[in-house]
Amino acid sequence: MSLIKIENIVKDYPLPRKNLFGKPPVFRALDGINLEIKEGESFGIVGESGCGKSTLARIVMALEQPTSGTVYYNNIDLFSASKLKLRQLRKQFQMVFQDPYSSLNPRKKVLSIVGEPLDMLEKSISRQKYRKRVELILEEVGLSHRDIDKYPHEFSGGQRQRIAIARALITKPSLIVADEAVSALDVSVQAQVLNLMMDLQEKYSLAFMFISHDLSVVEFITQKLAVIYLGKIVETGTTSQIFEKALHPYTQLLFSAIPDVDPDIKTDLKKAGTKKTKSLFTTTHSGCVFIDRCPLATDICQTKAPVLQGDIDHQYACHHIDTFEDI
């Protein structure tokens, strides 16, 4: 059953500079995003910095309004729901941010930090139950109930991220959006936090929307994957299928940055990454967004944007997949 359904999300940011026609240019952060996340599923979103990953996370969390399109949570349109209904729904989806050093208030104790969602969403809870809920969730993430009266500076980076995860879990959500949740941690600590997230997912049937630029992390924790380039999905499917045989030139370019993933990746594709990136200071894209960096680009790529094609387990947006497979 679908937990989150993202339909045709477009997000434009107006810029102050005007063009030749007197109209303000537009930065298109997301361009026609369609995704579906099922209950208990871990869905990865990957791409370079600036591709729109965090913008998508904020829209899924209903923290930002899309220019067009919508997000459904259990078939409820988040952007048509009343403020009261949206407030009630927020108990069901929470977020873990990238930097545990800046996402936790240094002036507050763990009790207040972890219990903050309860303050906002379950105001009727008694103080005794409030404290007990915080103690139990701290133990769930591998901390002690004795940590409840400590401040964030008394913990290591990995422990702080555990506190952030505890704060996300306190309302017993069905979806957690993790935006680069382990990128600020040491490799050994990353493994601990990722194992914790997977254990919690199995125990509570949690769904994760896992946003990262680290492909090894994404391969480890997700079942499905979407690759985004300049606001468009260029490849999506099961994580195993994409890692076994990435079909889009951009996905291959990402994989070429991982040492020894595939020593047979062609040199011209690696060099393609150094080409000038296409500007997004326009209202629409007439062709493929990857054209300025793709070694396979032809006239059709200039005039016609490719659409996702393939089967349900693996889709790609490229006019020249056959050519690419023969390289």
C-alpha positions in Angstrom: 0.0 0.0 0.0 1.3 3.5 -0.9 2.2 5.6 2.1 3.5 8.6 0.2 2.6 9.5 -3.4 4.3 12.4 -5.1 2.6 13.6 -8.2 4.1 16.0 -10.8 5.9 18.2 -8.3 7.4 21.4 -9.7 9.1 24.0 -7.6 10.2 27.4 -9.0 12.1 30.1 -7.1 11.8 33.6 -8.6 15.0 35.5 -8.9 15.4 39.3 -8.7 17.3 39.7 -12.0 15.2 40.4 -15.1 15.7 38.9 -18.6 15.4 40.6 -22.0 11.6 40.4 -22.0 11.3 42.1 -18.6 10.2 39.0 -16.8 12.1 37.8 -13.7 14.0 34.6 -14.4 13.1 31.5 -12.5 15.2 28.9 -10.8 13.5 25.5 -11.3 14.6 23.3 -8.4 12.2 20.5 -9.2 10.6 19.7 -12.5 7.8 17.1 -12.7 8.8 14.7 -9.9 6.7 11.5 -9.5 7.5 9.0 -6.8 5.7 6.5 -4.6 6.9 5.2 -1.2 5.2 2.1 0.3 4.7 1.3 3.9 7.8 -0.1 5.5 9.9 0.7 2.5 13.3 2.5 2.4 13.5 4.8 -0.6 16.8 6.5 -1.6 17.2 9.8 -3.3 20.6 10.5 -4.8 22.2 13.2 -6.9 24.8 16.0 -6.8 24.6 19.0 -4.5 22.0 21.4 -5.8 19.9 18.8 -7.7 16.8 19.4 -5.6 17.0 16.6 -3.0 16.5 18.8 0.1 13.8 20.8 -1.7 11.9 17.6 -2.3 12.4 16.6 1.4 10.9 19.9 2.6 7.9 19.5 0.2 7.2 15.9 1.3 7.3 17.2 4.9 4.8 20.0 3.9 7.3 22.6 5.1 7.3 24.2 1.7 4.5 24.7 -0.9 5.2 23.4 -4.5 4.6 25.6 -7.5 2.4 22.8 -8.9 1.7 19.2 -8.2 0.9 17.6 -4.8 1.9 15.1 -2.2 -0.5 12.5 -0.8 -0.1 10.8 2.5 -2.4 7.8 2.8 -4.4 9.3 0.0 -4.7 12.7 1.8 -3.6 15.7 -0.2 -1.2 17.5 2.2 -1.6 20.9 0.5 -5.4 20.8 0.4 -5.7 19.7 4.0 -6.8 22.2 6.7 -4.2 23.5 9.2 -5.8 21.3 11.9 -5.7 18.2 9.7 -2.1 18.8 8.7 -1.1 19.3 12.3 -2.7 15.9 13.2 -0.9 14.3 10.2 2.5 15.6 11.3 2.6 13.0 14.0 2.9 10.4 11.2 6.0 11.9 9.4 9.1 13.3 11.0 12.5 14.4 9.8 16.1 13.7 10.7 18.5 16.5 9.7 22.1 16.3 8.4 24.1 18.0 11.2 23.4 16.8 14.7 25.5 19.6 16.0 23.2 22.3 14.7 19.8 20.5 14.7 19.8 20.2 18.5 19.3 23.2 20.7 22.4 23.5 22.9 20.5 25.4 25.6 18.0 22.6 26.2 18.3 19.3 27.9 17.6 16.0 26.1 14.2 15.8 27.8 13.0 19.0 26.1 14.7 18.2 22.8 13.3 14.7 22.3 9.9 15.6 23.8 9.5 18.7 21.6 7.1 17.0 19.1 5.0 16.0 22.0 4.8 19.6 23.2 3.5 20.6 19.7 1.4 17.6 18.8 0.2 15.9 22.0 -0.3 18.8 24.4 -2.7 16.8 26.6 -0.1 14.3 27.7 0.7 14.4 31.5 4.3 15.3 32.6 4.8 11.8 34.0 3.9 10.1 30.8 5.8 12.7 28.8 9.0 11.9 30.8 8.4 8.1 30.6 7.9 8.3 26.8 11.2 10.1 26.4 13.1 7.7 28.6 11.7 4.7 26.7 12.6 6.1 23.2 16.1 7.0 24.4 16.6 3.3 25.3 15.2 2.3 21.9 18.0 4.2 20.2 20.8 2.8 22.3 21.0 5.6 24.9 20.3 5.5 28.7 17.3 6.9 30.5 19.9 8.7 32.7 20.9 10.8 29.7 17.5 12.6 29.8 18.9 15.6 31.9 22.1 16.1 29.9 22.8 18.8 27.3 23.9 18.1 23.7 27.5 19.1 24.3 27.9 16.1 26.6 27.5 13.6 23.8 29.5 12.5 20.8 28.4 13.1 17.2 26.9 9.6 16.8 25.1 10.0 20.2 23.7 13.3 19.1 22.3 11.8 15.9 20.7 9.1 18.0 19.0 11.9 20.0 17.8 13.3 16.7 16.4 10.0 15.7 14.7 9.6 19.1 13.1 13.0 18.6 11.8 11.8 15.2 10.4 8.5 16.7 8.7 10.0 19.7 5.3 10.5 18.0 5.5 6.9 16.5 5.5 8.0 12.9 5.1 5.8 9.8 7.6 7.8 7.7 10.9 9.4 8.5 12.6 11.7 6.0 16.4 11.4 6.6 18.2 14.3 4.8 22.0 13.4 4.7 21.4 11.9 8.2 24.9 10.2 8.5 27.1 12.4 6.2 28.5 14.4 9.1 29.5 11.3 11.0 32.7 9.3 11.0 32.6 6.0 9.0 32.5 3.7 12.0 29.7 5.8 13.6 27.8 5.9 10.3 27.6 2.1 10.4 26.2 2.1 13.9 23.6 4.7 13.1 22.6 3.0 9.8 22.2 -0.4 11.6 20.1 1.4 14.3 17.8 2.8 11.6 17.4 -0.6 9.9 16.6 -2.2 13.2 14.0 0.4 14.0 12.6 0.1 10.5 12.0 -3.6 11.0 10.6 -3.2 14.5 8.2 -0.4 13.8 7.5 -1.0 10.0 8.9 2.4 9.3 9.2 3.9 5.9 12.3 5.9 5.1 12.9 8.5 2.5 16.7 8.5 2.6 18.5 11.4 0.9 22.2 11.1 0.4 25.1 11.7 -2.0 26.9 8.7 -0.6 26.1 5.8 -2.9 27.6 3.1 -0.6 25.2 4.2 2.2 22.2 4.2 -0.2 23.1 0.7 -1.5 23.3 -0.5 2.1 20.0 0.9 3.5 17.5 1.3 0.7 15.3 -1.0 -1.4 14.4 1.5 -4.1 16.2 4.4 -5.6 15.7 7.6 -7.6 18.5 9.5 -9.3 17.9 13.2 -9.7 19.7 15.6 -12.0 18.9 19.3 -12.1 15.4 18.7 -10.6 14.4 15.8 -12.9 14.4 12.1 -12.2 16.7 10.5 -14.7 16.7 6.9 -13.4 14.6 5.0 -10.8 13.9 1.5 -9.8 15.0 -1.1 -7.3 18.4 -0.4 -5.7 19.8 -3.8 -6.7 18.8 -3.3 -10.3 20.4 0.1 -10.6 23.6 -0.9 -8.9 23.8 -4.0 -11.0 23.3 -2.2 -14.2 22.9 1.6 -14.2 21.5 2.7 -17.6 21.5 6.5 -17.6 24.8 8.2 -18.5 24.4 10.5 -15.4 24.0 7.5 -13.1 27.0 5.9 -14.6 28.9 9.1 -14.1 28.0 9.1 -10.4 29.1 5.5 -10.1 32.4 6.3 -11.8 33.3 8.4 -8.8 33.3 5.3 -6.6 36.7 3.6 -6.7 36.6 0.1 -8.3 32.9 0.0 -8.8 33.3 -0.7 -12.5 36.8 -0.5 -14.0 35.3 -0.8 -17.5 33.4 2.5 -17.4 34.6 4.5 -20.5 36.9 7.5 -20.2 34.7 9.7 -22.3 31.9 9.4 -19.8 34.2 10.2 -16.9 35.4 13.3 -18.8 31.8 14.3 -19.5 31.5 15.4 -15.8 33.9 18.3 -16.4 31.7 19.9 -19.1 29.7 23.1 -18.4 26.5 22.4 -16.5 23.3 23.7 -18.1 21.8 26.7 -16.3 18.4 26.4 -14.6 17.6 30.2 -14.8 14.7 29.5 -17.2 11.1 28.6 -16.8 11.2 25.4 -18.8 13.6 22.9 -20.4 13.1 22.2 -24.1 15.4 19.2 -24.2 17.4 16.9 -21.9 18.8 18.5 -18.8 21.9 16.4 -19.0 22.7 17.4 -22.6 25.7 19.7 -21.7 27.5 16.9 -20.0 26.5 13.8 -22.0 28.9 12.2 -24.5 25.9 10.7 -26.3 23.9 13.9 -27.0 22.4 14.4 -30.4 19.9 16.8 -32.0 16.9 15.1 -30.5 18.4 15.6 -27.0 18.4 19.4 -27.7 14.7 19.6 -28.8 12.9 16.8 -26.9 13.1 16.0 -23.2 13.3 12.2 -22.7 10.6 10.6 -20.5 11.0 7.7 -18.1 10.7 4.3 -19.8 11.4 0.7 -19.0 9.7 -1.7 -16.6 8.4 -1.2 -13.0 11.7 -2.3 -11.5 13.9 -0.1 -13.6 13.1 3.1 -15.5 15.4 5.6 -17.2 15.0 8.9 -19.1 17.4 8.8 -22.1 17.0 8.7 -25.9 20.1 6.7 -26.4 20.1 3.8 -24.0 20.9 1.3 -26.7 23.9 3.3 -27.8 25.1 3.7 -24.3 24.8 -0.1 -23.6 27.1 -0.7 -26.6 29.8 1.7 -25.5 
